[in-house]
Amino acid sequence: MKRYIYPFEGFCEKSSIESGCWVSLESPGTAELSSLVTDLGVPETFISDIADTDERPRTEEEDGWLLTILRIPIEIIHDEDVTYSTVPLGVITSETQNIIVSICYFETRILPDFIGYSRRKNISVDTQANFLLRLLHSSAVWFLKYLKQVNVEVTRSESALEQSISNEDLLQLMKLQKSLVYFNTSIRGNEALIGKLRTIYRSEIDDDLNEDVMIEMRQAYNMVNIYSDILTGTMDAFASIISNNVNTIMKRMTSISMLLMIPTLIASLYGMNVELPAAEKSYAFLLVLAVSIFLSVVVFWVFRRLKWL
């Protein structure tokens, strides 16, 4: 989907490209990407770099165009490996043409929310550098939002595991742990990117806005570390519980086997084809049965005292 937004005019939307336009592309088609190269002269290598889902936050300059790649969080609904992840958002700027192009190969909630929030607050940016900072600020806010959802899901999984330990709940915790790793690396990359932007744009950056972005990034980074530590402790605790439950079950099974072994041993001895005490007596069977029951009860009492049963 292609949209023509004008961030220098209060993020209003028009139907054509003019000076100061922000061309926003989400899940773009081949024709839309080709038009960027043919109509605007955007370097084709920039477009292919943004398509790499593992691309880290960085900047690159070519033919008067500046490529800035940042990582933004997304929620993945139909994925068996991870619930939350991050994807690259490429922002291509040119001072000579006064045009901003953003490309994201995934549909996200960040860009529509960023545009809507800027309109509600009547925000207008004055430089391309501040536009990039506001995008980074929006990404940090969404990191925090998704981290709160991760915390809620961790709490839900913990409650379910307290009732009954199941593989599904443990796998869900593993997915959330993997998401936190993705968030951690992306936030650190975005923080480093802010320093690069200050070096590139220098006097064009609003210091107050830059400080606000850094505060949000640090808060997101701290929350990621806190939730990651909590989740790691939770996983270790449940791993210990599972191991302890297995040991308890094995101990009980061993105790039951020993209880059953006593009458089996006595019956085996009196089943031998040799002369045995009281073998000719009429009460021999009852005697063997009584001795087996007595010894089993004694062993059962001992095991109960030892808390093996």
N, C-alpha and C positions, 0 to 999 in steps of 0.2 A: 504494500500500500504506500503510495507516494502522496505527501502533503507539502504544501508551500506555506510555511509559517514565517512571520516577520517579527523576530524577537526584539528588534530595535523600535518597533511600533506597537508594543503591548501584546505581542504574540498573536496578532490578528492573522487570519488565514485568507489567502487569495488564490486565484485560479491560474496564475502565471508567475514566471520567474522575473523578478526585478532586483535591483541593487538592494543589498541587505537581506536577501531571502535565505531562509533555512529550508533546505530540501530534506525532508525527513522520509526515510524509506525503511519500512518494516516488512520482513519476509518478501523481499523484492523479487520480481521475475527477471528473466534474462534480458527482455526488451528494456526494462527500466534501468538496469545496470549498464546496458550498452549505450543508452542515451546520455548517461553521465560522461562517458568517454568521448562520444562524438559531439555532443552539444556543448558541454562545459569544459572539456579537456582534462577531466580528472584522470590521473595516472592509473592505468589498468592494474599495475602491481599493488596499488593501495586496496583496490576492490578484492583482489585475491587474498591479500593478507588478512583482511577483516573476516573472510570466509573461514579461516582457520579457527576452530572452536577452542584450541589450546593457546591462542595468541595471548601473550602477557601485556600488561599496560606499558606503553612506550610511546615515543614520538619519532617521526621520520619526515624528512623534507625532500621534495623532488619537484623540479620544474615550477617553482613558485608556490607549490601546494604543501601544506603541513598536515600530516596524518597524526591524529592523536587517538590511541586505542585505550579505552578504560573497560573495566569489568563491571557488569551489573548483575544483580541477583534475579533469578527467575524461579517460579514454582513449576515443577514438572509433575503433572498429574498421572499420566500413563507411562510410568517408567518403573521397572522392577528393581533397578539398581540404586537410585537415589531420588529423594523427594524434592530437595532444593539444590540448585546449582548456580553457576555463574556463566555468562556468555560475554563475548566481546562486543562492544559498541564502538564503532569507528566514526570519528568526527574529522572531516576533511575541510580545511579552511584555506582561504586565499585572500590576502589583503588587496591584491590588485583588482580582483573581480568583486570583492566584498560579498562573497557568497559562502554559506556554510552548508555542508552536505553531511548528513549522518546516515549510517547504514547499520542495520541490525538484522541478522538473518533469522531472528526469532521474534515472535509476537510477545511483547512484554506489557506489563501494567505500568512501567515506570514512565515511558515517554508520554502517553496520554495523561497520566496524572501530573507530570511536570508541566505540560502545556495548560491543563485546566487550572492548576494551582497558580501559575504565573498570571493567568487571566483574572482569576478571582482577586488576587492581591494587587492587580494593576502594576505588575513588574515589567520594566523595560530594561534591557541590558544596553550598555553603551559601547562595549568592546567585545571582540571575539574571545578574549581571554576570560572575561567575566561570564560569558555564556558557558564556556567550558567548566568554570568553577561551579556555576549553578547546576550543571549536569552532574558533576561530582557530588555536590551537596545532596541532590535528589537521590543519587545512588546510595549514599550513606544512610539517608532516611529510610530507604527501602530495605537496606541491610538490617537496620534495627527492627523494622516491622516484621520481616521474615524470621529474625532471631526470636522475637516474642512468640511467633507461631511454633517455632522449633521447641521452645521451652514448654509450651502447652502440650505438644505431642509427647515430649519426654515425660511429663507428669502423668499423662494419660496411660502411657505404656508402663510406667512404674506401678500405677494402681492396678493395672491388669495383671502384671507379673506377681504382685503381692497375693492375688487371689489364686492364680495358677500359672506356673511357668510354662510358656508355650514358645515354640520356635518362631511363630509369626511375630510375637512381641519383641523377641530378641533381635530378629532380623530388622524390625522397624527401628530399633535403637541403633543398630549398625548403620542403617541408611542415614539417620540423622547425624551420626558421628562423621560419616563421610561428607555430608553437606557442610558441617562446621569446618572441616579441613579446607574445602573449596572456598568458603567465605573468608577464612583466615588468610589464605594466600592472596586472594583477590583484593582484600582491604589493604594489605601491606603493599601490594603493587600500586593501588590507587594513591596511597600516601606518598610513595616515591614519585609518582607521576606529578603530583602537585609541586614538588620541588623542581622538577624539570620545567614545568610551565612557568614558574617564577623566574627561572633563568632565561627562558625564551622571550617572554613578554615584558618582564621587569616592571617598568613604570606603568604599564597598562592595567595591572591587576589591582583590584580594590582590596586594600589590606584588611578592612573589617570583614569583607566577604571571605577572604582567604582564611582568616582566623576562625570564622564560623564553620567553614568546611573542615578545617583541621580538628576542631573540637568534636564535630559529628563523627569524623573518621576514627579518632581516638576512642570515643565512646563505643562505637561499633566494634573496634578491635578488642577493647577490654571485655565487652559482653561476650564476644566469640570465645575468648580465652576462659572466661568464667564458666560459660555453658559447656565448653569442651572439657574442662576439669571435672565439672559435676557429672557429665555423662560418662567420662572415663571411670570415675569412682563408682558410679552406678553399675556399669558393666562389670567391673571387678567384683563388686559386692554380690551381684547375682551369679557370677561365675563361681564364687566361693560357696554360695548357697546351693547351687546345682551340684557341685562336687561333694558338699556335705550330705546332701540328700542321697546321692549315689552311694556314698560310704555307709549311710544308715540302712539303706535297702540291702546292700550286700551283707552287712552285719546280721540283719534279721534273717536273710535267706540262709546264711551259714549256721545261725543258731537253730533254725527249723530243721536243717539237714542233720545236725548233730542230734536233735531230739528224735528224729525218725531213725537214726542209725542205731540207737540203743535196742529197741525191740527187734529190728532187723538182725542185729548181731546175735542176740539171744536165740531168736528163731533159727538162725543159721547154725548155731552150735548144736541145738537139740534136733536138728534135722540130719545130723551126721549118722552114718551107719556104723556106730560103735556103741559100746555099753555106756549108758549115762545114768547118773543118780536119779532114782525115782522114776526111771523110764517105764517100769512095768506097773506103776501105781495108777489107779483110776483117776486120781486127782492131778496127774502130771501136767495135763494141758492147762488146768486152772492155775497150777503153781507157776508155770512159765508165764502165763498171762499176767498174773498178779505181780511177779517180779519185774516184768517189763514195764507195767504201768507205774509201779513204785519208783523204779529208777528214772523213768521219764519225768515223773512229777518232781523228784529231787533235782534233776538237772534243770527243769523248767524254773524251779524256785531259785536256784543259783543264778540262772541267767537273768531273772527278774531283779535279783539283788544287785547284779552288775549292770542293770539297765541295758541289757542287750536285746530285750524284747519289750 
